[in-house]
Amino acid sequence: MQASTRIRIGGYGAAGLLVATAVFSNQVLDDGKFSWGWLIAALAVAGAAEGWNHWRAQPAPSGQLRLTDAAGRPPRLDEIDLYQLGVHRSRFAEADTSPPHIPRSCDAKLAAALTRLDEPGTPRLIVVEGERLAGTSHTLAHALRSHLPTWRLAAFTDDPTVRLSDLITQALDWAEPEAGVVLWLDAIGTDRLGELTAPLLEALTQARLAAVPKHLLIAVTVHQQVTSPDGEKPLRLAGHVRELLRERALHLVVGTLTADERARLSAEPAYDRLRPLLDDAARELVMGRLMVTLDQLRHALTPGTGEQAADRIALLRAATDWQRAQVPARLTAKALQRLWKAYRRQISNLPKRTRLPTDAFTRALAWASAPATAARPQLIDFGPFYWPHPLLAVVAEEPEPVGWPISPALWDYAEAHLEAGQRYTLAATAVDRGDLPGADRLLRSIPAAMVAASTAYALARRLHINGSLSAARHWYLHIIELDRPDESPRVMVGLGILEQQQGDIGQARTWFTRAVESGHPDQAPRAMVDLGILEYGQGDIGQAHTWFTRAVESGHPDWAPDAMVNLGVLEEELGDIGQARTWYTRTIASDHPDHAPAAMVGLGVLEKKQGDIGQARTWFTRAVESGHPDQAPKAMVNLGVLEYEQGRLEQARSWYTRTIASDHPDHAPAAMVNLGILEKKQGDIGQARTWFTRAVESGYPDQAPKAMVSLGVLEKKQGDIDQARTWFTRAVESGHPDHAPAAMVNLGILEKNQGDIGQARTWYARTIESDHPDQAPSAMLNLGVLEYEQGDIGQARTWFTRAVESGHPDKAPKVMVNLGILEEEQGRLEQARTWYTRAIVSGHPEHGPDAQRRLKALQLWQAEQRRAIWEARYGRRPLDD
């Protein structure tokens, strides 16, 4: 690198020297990551230069060191503390002392690497990864200060316009044979990490092996996203970076507290106040959230009233969003003011061109950049450009009204003012964060040729998951247009699934077929399975069987077992129990970690239906023993039901309890409902009520409404009509397609019993309008009975007839009997005979025999009537009597 282009380092002439004084308070910076604006210039005198030889901190122009000594050199690690390295100040700190360090699980690996830096093969790159406040900065900084105290620390202002290779070259200038330099890169973006290359690291190795060796260690912390649409914590890395982290770096992840870390924290007297939290073993805890408090920042971001409050909130949100989104450009005063105007109008719902007071921005900026006080830390720091207090981004991720999603105003600014390459980088980061509309906008604003297939697929997949199907289709098609043989088949499968969800079966079939024809070793078998599922759903069992069979024949380690399970289900439904049993058994023999346990459950269900309870119990038990996170709890519920039906209530209770303890989001609530039913049968109403209530509290969309109906029935039987009405009403309000209509029927019965015929009619009518295949016929039957009892025979006949027309296998035969009784009472004996006969022909095991008895009684009565008429007319009985 030529001297004329070398980055300038921090250093001022004697007349311009600033001696910095820290203004810390136990409360002020409890949650504050060190910001150079918190060190306030106390005096600026030329003579101070001669007597001051320690480090100083100040806002540094881009490409300059943030920490220097009087000679403009980086300070030694033993001359500074953790807070100057960017660690958030702990609320347990007292005066000038730091609270006790709690060893983390990765400390030993860090120590081993830092004590063997002279040995060949020791990494020159250390990357500590974790979500914000996991303790990445503290963990790495503590290790560096403990093991490399005499090394110098090069911490530059992170300017996205300055190349990382230039920073490395500059840092090497301060390296010494005995004590090297640490290039400290705290909380950098993954794009910055992507600037690291194998040749760059190799150059560091060569510098260490030179005649005059120079030691440089790159120490990096990088934050995962806290949330993402698919529940992952993505860390978007270029392929070469993944390889570097695997082969040329020490890459460590700091996560939630382990059991050992909890124990160490609990044993430290300084952290006594944390013990109640630490005792809750089921709760995941993040070290930083235990150590800092965010209350002051929350207060600063809490929306208030008045224009001044709106001015301040708009400013903080604009600056924070710039940081959260990792905009690859400097936040200049001009950019900040433009953003502030847009945010200010948005917060107050002002028209786009509303004029704002000229000095409002200046006042808000003065307030936000004011030095730290006991009331709050400095919220916005400044130098040649601006950056917010780093923990503002943490607060921004909290729920509203304090937290907020990144504003569309930021994407407006980026689209209007950033270059295409910058917009692409920003969009890729937005994909990682889950800011999908912003990413979609930015990527569409640049030439399509610039959008890599990997970025387009990541966006398309997440848009698809979030239900933005039109936008997902756009990016899927973009990848196919790129004609990448490795990417395109995967995208074809995604498009097939998308079109199937949209109901376009023809297009779905086309994309799945194209994926099969691609011959891709992974995606072709997957598409075969998807085609099998599609054709099964369309009722083409033959085609479904063909595709599943082809997937099995592919021998793919994942999709072949998947197809086997599906073939087992298909054959079982077709009634070929032997073939179903064969496919389930073959799946189990594959020992696939997901599909084998699913086949065990499927085989257990099959054997139970076949009456082989012992075999069913065996397969369910094996599925439990597999420990599969989904299938094991599912098998436990099935075992509970099996044992309940066998009258083994203690065993059933045990299985339901184990399922609940699994905390599975689907099966635990189902077990709660079943356990409630069991306890109700045992007469323990209190326990039944408890389990039904817990199922309601689970919020599970199927089981919670079901539990509400069960609670309604329970409370009605206990005589608490108001509570019963409340639970039934809540079930109706849930809108569940099955349980809401069931609750409506129950409300109709309840109101009828309470004498409110109008309300009963209303609930029965609403149930009928739901068109539920079971509950609507039940409501027709009940409404017919109600109208019959009210004396409206015509309406009763109408509702009974509609119930018959529903064709319900239980209700229709029952209503035929009722119609027979009604017509018999009305003297319409032929109609009565017809209804009884139809009920008999239905073959219903209960209502058929009932109708037969009534028909026989009717026939006997008619015969008696005929005899009576004969005797009255002829004075004797008929000859054939």
Secondary structure, 3 states (H helix, E strand, C coil): CCHHHCCCCCCCCHHHCCEEEECCCCCCCCCCECCHHHEEEEECCCCHHHHCCCCEECCCCCCCECEECCCCCCCEHHHCCHHHHCCECCCCCECCECCCCCCCCCHHHHHHHHCCCCCCCCCCEEEEEEECCCCHHHHHHHHHHHHCCCCEEECECCCCCCCHHHHHHHHHCCCCCCCCEEEEECCCCHHHHCCCCHHHHHHHHHHHHCCCCCCEEEEEEEEECCCCCCCCCCCCCCHHHHHHHHHCCEEEECCCCCHHHHHHHHHCHHHHHHHHHHCCCCCCCCHHHHHCCCHHHHHHHCCCCCHHHHHHHHHHHHHHHHHHCCCCCCCCHHHHHHHHHHHHHHHCCCCCCCCCCCCHHHHHHHHHCCCCCCCCCCCEEECCCEEECCCHHHHHCCCCCCCCCCCHHHHHHHHHHCCHHHHHHHHHHHHHHCCHHHHHHHHHCCCHHHCCHHHHHHHHHHHHHCCCHHHHHHHHHHHHHHCCCCCHHHHHHHHHHHHHHCCCHHHHHHHHHHHHHHCCCCHHHHHHHHHHHHHHHCCCHHHHHHHHHHHHHHCCCCHHHHHHHHHHHHHHHHCCHHHHHHHHHHHHHHCCCCHHHHHHHHHHHHHHHCCCHHHHHHHHHHHHHHCCCCHHHHHHHHHHHHHHHCCCHHHHHHHHHHHHHHCCCCHHHHHHHHHHHHHHHCCCHHHHHHHHHHHHHHCCCCHHHHHHHHHHHHHHHCCCHHHHHHHHHHHHHHCCCCHHHHHHHHHHHHHHHCCCHHHHHHHHHHHHHHCCCCHHHHHHHHHHHHHHHCCCHHHHHHHHHHHHHCCCCCHHHHHHHHHHHHHHHCCCHHHHHHHHHHHHHHCCCCHHHHHHHHHHHHHHHHHHHHHHHHHHHHCCCCCCC
